[in-house]
């Protein structure tokens, strides 16, 4: 559990005072195939939970996978596995031995801090030991029903993600659901040790010939996991 204590980092970073450091340049995460862990706390529509995630991201092949372990404030626990095959326009949600194939819930992760972001802070972790830049991006994504803003902190020298904080509305008017989410990244490694594990749907998933279902077939709080589990999953 200690490795997820960095989840509090984002909350500290957005309260910092902008230093006199020169403006940062837009950057990309090193490596087009990476594994990384993520821990976050989420509050939405009266529901509160913590999730711990390990994910693999093949940006070159547009394949992404994650395993999430979620604990709700009432003690309920669920685990969910997500496989996104963006080139095929498909995403698989796997939990409790069931597999749902979705065709309309894709929010593909980003590898880069691009022109949609603007820098809001330059900070240090520890006693000046790690420099980081904090970037903010507004979100107005009617296609996926996401509105608000997200803040992402990355290492200043290498652009490796450190933390994320988002304040959002999900859905469509008049049924918008507020979401507050803050978390931290850790255990970043280049390369993917077992691509078949991360990107191949289990044999009990619907075959390629089966029609994909819509995201309305997944409970809303579970659909939220599809977005939270992916790096930059709030991004347009």
C-alpha positions in Angstrom: 0.0 0.0 0.0 2.9 2.4 0.7 3.7 2.7 -3.0 0.4 4.5 -3.6 1.1 7.2 -1.1 2.1 9.5 -4.0 -1.6 9.8 -4.7 -1.7 12.8 -2.4 0.9 14.6 -4.6 -1.5 16.2 -7.0 -3.5 17.8 -4.2 -0.3 19.4 -3.0 1.0 20.5 -6.4 -2.0 22.5 -7.4 -1.7 24.6 -4.2 2.0 25.5 -4.9 3.3 28.9 -5.9 4.6 29.3 -9.5 8.3 29.5 -9.4 10.7 31.6 -11.5 11.7 28.6 -13.6 11.5 29.1 -17.4 8.3 27.9 -19.0 8.2 24.2 -19.7 8.0 22.7 -23.2 5.3 20.3 -24.3 6.7 16.8 -24.0 6.0 13.1 -24.5 6.3 10.2 -22.1 9.5 8.3 -22.8 8.8 4.9 -24.4 5.9 4.0 -26.7 5.3 0.7 -24.8 5.2 1.1 -21.0 3.8 -0.3 -17.8 2.8 1.9 -14.9 0.8 1.8 -11.7 -1.8 4.3 -10.5 -3.7 4.9 -7.2 -6.6 7.3 -6.8 -9.5 8.4 -4.7 -12.8 9.1 -6.4 -16.0 10.9 -5.3 -19.0 10.8 -7.5 -22.7 11.2 -6.9 -22.6 10.1 -3.3 -20.2 7.2 -3.9 -16.7 7.2 -2.7 -14.0 4.7 -3.5 -10.3 4.0 -3.8 -8.8 2.2 -6.8 -5.3 0.7 -7.3 -4.4 0.0 -10.9 -1.6 -1.7 -12.9 -1.7 -1.0 -16.6 0.2 -1.6 -19.9 0.1 0.9 -22.7 1.1 0.2 -26.3 0.9 3.6 -27.8 2.5 2.4 -31.1 -0.1 -0.4 -31.5 -2.9 1.6 -29.9 -3.5 -1.3 -27.4 -4.1 -0.6 -23.7 -4.9 -2.9 -20.8 -5.4 -2.5 -17.0 -6.4 -4.3 -13.9 -8.2 -2.3 -11.2 -8.9 -3.2 -7.6 -11.6 -1.0 -6.1 -12.6 -0.5 -2.5 -15.8 1.5 -1.8 -16.3 3.4 1.5 -18.8 0.8 2.7 -16.2 -2.0 2.4 -17.5 -3.4 -0.9 -14.6 -4.6 -3.2 -14.6 -5.2 -6.9 -11.9 -6.0 -9.4 -12.1 -5.2 -13.1 -9.9 -5.8 -16.1 -10.1 -3.5 -19.1 -8.7 -4.1 -22.6 -8.9 -1.4 -25.2 -8.1 -2.2 -28.9 -8.4 1.2 -30.4 -7.6 0.2 -34.0 -10.6 -2.1 -33.8 -12.8 0.4 -32.0 -13.4 -2.0 -29.2 -13.1 -2.2 -25.4 -13.6 -5.1 -23.1 -14.9 -4.8 -19.6 -14.2 -7.9 -17.5 -15.4 -8.5 -13.9 -16.6 -11.5 -11.9 -16.1 -13.9 -14.7 -18.2 -11.9 -17.2 -16.9 -10.0 -20.2 -18.8 -7.2 -22.0 -17.6 -6.0 -25.4 -18.2 -2.3 -25.9 -18.1 -0.3 -29.0 -18.9 3.2 -27.8 -16.8 4.0 -24.7 -13.4 4.6 -26.2 -11.4 7.5 -24.7 -7.9 6.7 -26.0 -5.0 7.6 -23.7 -2.5 10.2 -24.6 1.3 9.9 -24.5 2.1 13.6 -24.8 1.5 16.9 -23.1 0.3 18.8 -26.2 -1.0 22.3 -27.1 -4.3 21.7 -25.2 -2.4 22.0 -21.9 -1.0 25.1 -20.3 1.6 25.1 -17.5 0.4 26.2 -14.1 3.2 25.3 -11.7 6.8 24.2 -11.4 7.5 22.3 -8.1 9.9 20.0 -6.3 9.3 16.8 -4.4 11.4 16.1 -1.3 14.3 18.5 -0.5 14.7 19.7 -4.1 15.2 16.2 -5.2 12.7 15.9 -8.1 11.5 18.7 -10.2 8.1 18.5 -11.8 5.9 20.6 -14.0 2.1 20.8 -13.5 -0.1 21.2 -16.6 -3.8 21.9 -16.8 -6.3 21.2 -19.6 -10.0 22.2 -19.9 -12.3 19.4 -21.0 -15.4 20.0 -23.2 -16.0 16.6 -24.8 -19.7 16.2 -25.8 -18.9 12.9 -27.7 -18.0 11.1 -24.4 -20.0 13.3 -22.1 -17.1 14.8 -20.1 -16.9 18.5 -19.0 -14.5 20.2 -16.6 -10.7 20.3 -16.2 -7.8 18.0 -15.4 -4.4 18.7 -13.9 -1.4 16.4 -14.7 2.0 16.6 -13.1 5.1 15.1 -14.8 8.8 15.0 -14.1 10.4 18.1 -15.5 13.3 16.3 -17.2 11.6 13.1 -18.6 7.9 13.8 -18.8 7.0 10.7 -16.7 3.5 11.1 -15.1 3.5 11.7 -11.3 0.0 12.7 -10.5 -3.4 13.7 -11.8 -6.4 15.6 -10.4 -9.7 16.1 -12.2 -13.0 17.9 -11.5 -15.7 16.9 -14.0 -19.3 16.4 -14.9 -20.1 13.2 -16.8 -23.2 12.5 -18.9 -25.5 14.9 -20.6 -27.8 17.6 -19.4 -30.0 17.5 -17.3 -28.4 14.2 -16.0 -24.8 15.4 -15.3 -22.9 13.6 -12.6 -20.1 15.4 -10.7 -16.8 13.6 -10.3 -13.8 14.5 -8.2 -10.7 12.3 -8.7 -7.1 12.6 -7.6 -4.3 10.1 -7.8 -0.6 9.3 -8.3 1.5 7.2 -10.7 4.4 5.0 -9.8 6.4 1.9 -10.9 6.9 3.3 -14.4 8.8 0.9 -16.6 9.6 0.9 -20.3 8.5 -2.2 -22.3 5.6 -4.6 -21.8 6.6 -8.0 -20.2 3.6 -10.0 -21.4 1.6 -8.4 -24.2 -0.7 -11.4 -24.7 -1.8 -11.1 -21.0 -2.7 -7.4 -21.3 -4.2 -7.2 -24.8 -5.8 -10.6 -25.6 -9.4 -11.0 -24.3 -10.1 -14.2 -22.3 -11.7 -17.0 -24.2 -15.1 -16.4 -22.6 -15.3 -12.9 -24.0 -17.6 -12.4 -27.0 -15.9 -13.4 -30.3 -14.9 -10.8 -32.9 -18.0 -11.6 -35.0 -20.4 -10.8 -32.1 -21.9 -7.3 -32.0 -20.5 -4.8 -29.6 -22.8 -3.6 -26.8 -23.3 0.0 -25.7 -21.8 1.5 -22.6 -25.4 1.8 -21.2 -25.1 -1.9 -20.5 -22.4 -1.3 -17.9 -23.3 0.3 -14.5 -22.2 3.9 -14.5 -19.8 3.5 -11.6 -18.1 0.7 -13.5 -18.0 2.6 -16.7 -16.2 5.3 -14.7 -13.4 2.7 -14.2 -13.0 2.5 -17.9 -11.9 6.1 -17.9 -10.1 6.3 -14.6 -8.0 3.2 -15.3 -6.3 4.7 -18.4 -3.5 7.2 -18.4 -5.0 10.6 -19.3 -8.4 8.9 -19.6 -10.1 12.2 -19.2 -8.4 13.7 -22.2 -10.1 14.4 -25.5 
